[in-house]
Amino acid sequence: MATALNVFRTVTADLTTADALLYTAPNRRTSIFLSVQATNLTNNTVQVSFYHGSTANVKTALAKNFKIPAGDSMAVISAGAKLVLETGQKVFSSASANNSVQLVMSVLESAND
């Protein structure tokens, strides 16, 4: 069976105060994040952190304690900007309060065959 050259994925998550592993680039794929949107569901300002994780488990902050006003959203990765993950690389995220932020990620997985 042939492997699809390109696969689009939508990944969603409800963030907690712990850094959660949200996505790992699959084997023999390059993952291109087209957008990442975080929405504050509460009536209070919350903070969001979003990290790239290397295959050696080194985290690099893409957004650190970024404040999102009540009922507002932020683009962690917006139109025109891209985040590229190689096989085995990861993304993590957390919020300053449990169940206060929903995250939506649009990802293009491209075969490396």
Sequence and secondary structure as in RCSB ss.txt:
>XXXX:A:sequence
MATALNVFRTVTADLTTADALLYTAPNRRTSIFLSVQATNLTNNTVQVSFYHGSTANVKTALAKNFKIPAGDSMA
VISAGAKLVLETGQKVFSSASANNSVQLVMSVLESAND
>XXXX:A:secstr
    SEEEEEEEEE  SS EEEEE  TTEEEEEEEEEEEE SSS EEEEEEEE TT  EEEEEEEEEE TT EEE
EE TT  EEE TT EEEEEESSTT EEEEEEEEEEE  
